[in-house]
Amino acid sequence: MPSTDHLHFPRRLGAACLLLGLLGLAGCVRNSSVSDEAWKTLASSIQKEFDLLVREFDQLDSQGDMELCAPVHFAVARFAVYQAVEERRNSDLAQLARFISRARRALSFPQQALRDKQCVDSDGDGLTDLEEARVHKTNLNKADTDGDGLSDGEEVRRHRTDPLKFDTDGDLLSDGEEVLLYKTSPLRQDSDGDGYPDGLEVFKGTDPLDPCSFPAGEGAHRLPGPYTQCRPKPAGAAAPPKRFVPKPAAPRGPSGGSALPGPGPSVR
């Protein structure tokens, strides 16, 4: 996060404006009403303001937070500072003071945006560019960094999954498949607690949300217990309103192909 040095800009802006006002009162030229000592003091103050402007801008530029938060405003500020640097040798004191004041004013806009946390979100994923670059390390130009079907913002703010992992819980179903298709937990390998990973159940045709539905002959793939107790429905109980239908395609492994053995019988 940016250092507290950027908080000096409002005060520095006021100082630059004060210097500009003093130059106006002095007539911006050497005359009998302005003593040599007063003129030297004024010139020295303007030079110090210029040096502070350049040093503080370089620090903010190297940190990068303001540019990530408000890139357009920061680009305008950069132009104003560079203009002051370029025109320094050919400008009189009044012109230099105006350049300093203009640069300070331009810097106040990205500073305000950063302070108010009104930063840009280039890819529209619900995370600002600053959050993506500094906190989550996600791609600020790609809404779904890991390609799992959920935007980075949805993963971070709603589902608490990892926006850098295609399959956060390692059950061989993508986070998007679990949330959008199967309604299983993207944070638990075994949503129904029967010991069998959700991905295995989906591929074998059993219901990953029913502990009484699990694949036969897959004991070697069963996770450590304890397990949720199967409670069969009593005879004559009404059938569930919607029967589970597994997705036809197999879950993808790290190489992109099928990560599980072929379909087999199920036990209910």
N, C-alpha and C positions, 0 to 999 in steps of 0.2 A: 504494500500500500504506500501511497505517497507520503513523504515526510511532512512535518509541520511547516517546512519552509514556505510552501505555497500560500500559507495563511498570511504572509507578509505582503501580498500583492495589493490589497486594498490600501494599506498604509503607504506603500511605495507609490501607488497611483496618486494618492493625495499629495505626497511630497513632490511628485513630478508636476502636478498641476500648480502647486504653490510656487515652484521655481519658474514655471511658465508665467505666472502672474507677476512675479517680481521682475522678470525680464520685460514685461509690458510696461511696468511702472518705470523701469530704468530707461526705457526708450530703445533698448536693444543695441545701443551704440554708446561709445565712450563720450561723455560730455562732462562739463564742469560740475553738474549736480551729483555725479557719482564718483566717489573717491576711488583711488587706485586700490586701496585695501578692500573696500566693499565689492569692487568688481572682481578682484582675485578670489574673494570668498565665494561669490556667486558662481564663478567659473569652476572653482574646485567642487562645489556642491553638485553642479550639473554633471561633472565628470564622474563623481562618485556614484550618482544615480545611474549613469550609463553602465559603469562597471558592475554594479549590483544587478542591473537588468540582465546583462549578458550572462553573468555567473548563475543567477537563479534560473534563467531559461535553460541553460545547458544542463543543469541538474534535473529539471523537470523533463527535458527531452530524453535524457539518459534513462530515467525511471520508466517512462512510457505510459504511465497510467492515464494521464490527461489525454494523450493521443488515442488510446484505446477507448476512452469514455466518450470523447467528443472530437472525432478526427477532423471534421470540417472546421470547427472553431479553432482547433489547435493549429491547423494549417494556416489560417488567417493570421494567428498570433505569430507563427514562425516567420511569415512574410514580413510582418511589421518589425520584428526584431532584426531580421536580416537587412531590412531597408535602413534601419538606424545604424547598423554596423557599416554598411556600404557608404552611407552618406555622411558619416562622422567627419571625415577629413575635409570635405568640401562645404560643410554647414557651419553657420555661425551659431552662437549660443542659443538664440531663440529657436532656430530651426531644429537643433539637436534636442532641445527641451520638448518641442512638439513631437518629434519622433519617439522620444521616451514615453511621453504621455499617451500617444496612440498605441504603442506596444503594450503598455500596462493595461489599457482599457481592453484591448483585444484579448489579453490573457485572462481577464476577469470572467469571460464567458465560459471557457472550458473549466475554469476553477469552480464556478458556480454549479455547473453540471455535475462535476465530480462530487462536490459537497452534498448536493441534493440527490445523488445517486440516480440521476436522469441520464443514463448512458445508453448508447446505441446498441441494438441487437441486429447485427448484419444479416444473420440467417433466419431470424424470426422464430427461433426455437424456444423462446421464453427465458433464455439466459443472456445477460448482456455480454458484449465482447470482453469486457473487463473481468467478469466472473469466469468466463470460459478460459481465458488466457492465464489468469492468476490463481484461480481456485480449482477448477475441475480439469484443466489441461485438455479440454475438448477442442474440436475444430470450430473456430468462430465463423467459418464460411460454409459449414455443412450442418444442417439441422439435426441429422441423425448420425453422429460420429461413428458409432459402431455398426450401423446398418441393421439393427435388430427390429426395426419397425416402430420404435418409439422415439420421439424427439428427445433431445438432450434435456430440455426443460421438464418434460413429463417424467423422465427417469429420476431426475434430481429432486423435483419439488413434489411429485405425486406418488410415485411408486418406490422411491428410495433405492432404486437399482443403480448399477454402475454404468454410466453412459459410455464407458470405454470397453465394456465387455458385452459381447453378443449374447452370451448366456450367463447371467450373473450367478445363478445357483448351481450351474454345472449339471443340469438334469437332461441335457441334450435337446431342449426346446429353447428357442430364442425367447428373450424377454417379451417381444411383441406377440409371438404365438401364444404365450401363456396368458398375457393380459387380454388380448383382443379376440383370440379364438377359443381357447380351452378354459378360460376363467380360472386357471390354476395360479398358484403363488409363484411369482418370479424370484422369490427370496428363499423358497423351500424346495429342495429336491423332490420331496415326497409330500404332495399337498394333502392327501387323504390319510397319511400316517400308516399305510399298510406295509411299508418297508420297500416298496418298489418305486424307482424313480419315475417321475411323470413322463419323461420321454419314452421309457421302456413300455409303460402302460399304453400310451398313445399308439406306438408302433405295433404292439401286440393286440390291440383292439379292445383293451379293457378300459374301465372308467377311472381316470386318475383322481376323481373326486369321491369315489365310493370305496371304502375300505373292504367291502365284501366282494369287490371285483378286482381280481389281480391275475397276472399271467401264470399259467401252469408251466412247471419245468424250468423256472427261472430263479430258483433258490440261490444260485451262485451270484446273482446280481442283486440280491436283497440287501438293503442297507441295515446297519445295526439297529436293534430295538432300543427302547420299548415301542410296541406298535399299538395303533388304535384298534380297539376291540370291534370285531365285525358284529353287527346287530341285524340279523336277517329280518326282513319285513314279515309280519304275521300273515298267515294264510288268509286269503280274501282281501288283503290290503289293496287299495287302489294303485294302479300302475302310475309311475311318475309321469307328469304331463309331457315331458320331452325326453326321448331316449337318447343316450349318448351315441354320437356318431364320430368315430375317429377320423382324423385327416388322412386322405389317401397317401400322401407323400411321406417318405421316411424323414425323421429328423436328421439334420445335417451335423456331421462331425467337423473337426477342425480342418480336414482336407476338403470339405464341401460335399462328400458323398455320404452314403448311409453309415451310421455309426452303430447300428444294432443288427442282430441276426434276423433272418426272415420270419414272417408271421407264423404263429403257432396257435394251438388251442388255448382257450381261457377257462378259468374255473370261477364259478359264481356260487 
